[in-house]
Each structure stands twice: as structure tokens, then as C-alpha cells.
């Protein structure tokens, strides 16, 4: 159970960074980000705490980390809307006019 929680947390953490600030850009018909030096990952110090709750079930086990992906972007953009009234409809979030501490 601990490993499944860790996998979900890592998936949510990495996806949060992608939705917030990362994007893949093209120049002259080619992707500009060739590898991780051009596409850095988010650091743990930059992440809020993530809680995972797993419901006990008799169903057969399946993929563990994949469920962490779909809810991240809606959760983050809904939190921004609740705090600011700004509805974000496209990603990455960093291209929107948000002020730190606002």
C-alpha cells in the first residue's frame, strides 16, 4: 500500500509541474526541449503536501500511479479560480497573469 501511495504522489507532483509551467515548444518544425536539462523537473521543496487515501477493496490490483494524473490540472485550476476568480482554460498555467501572494 505504501508503494502505491508513493507512486500516486510522485505522479501528481510531476504532473502538477507540467500543468503549472512546463510546455513543449516548436521552432522550425522541431521540438526545442531535447532532454531534461531543457525541461527541468519540479523539486520537492516547491511542492505542497499531497495526501493519498486508498479505499480497501476486493477488486484485483491494477496500475497504481496512473490515477494520480487526471485530477491534477482540474484541482489546481479550480483552486486558482476559488482564490482569484480567474478561470483557466488552457495550459500551462504560467502563461496566465497570476501574481504571487495575490
DAMOPE-V578522 format. One record per pair of residues at least 24 apart in sequence whose ideal C-beta (glycine too) atoms are under 6 Angstrom apart, sorted by the first residue. I is the first residue (numbers start at 1). J is the second residue. D is the distance in Angstrom with one decimal. If there is no record, write none. Layout:
# DAMOPE-V578522
I/J/D
I/J/D
This chain:
# DAMOPE-V578522
4/64/4.1
5/52/4.4
7/64/4.7
7/65/3.8
8/52/4.9
8/65/5.9
8/68/4.0
9/50/4.8
9/52/5.9
11/65/4.3
11/68/3.4
11/69/5.6
12/50/5.4
12/68/4.2
12/72/5.4
13/47/5.2
15/69/5.3
15/72/4.4
16/72/5.3
17/42/3.4
19/73/4.5
19/91/5.2
20/93/4.8
21/92/5.3
21/94/4.0
22/92/5.9
23/92/4.8
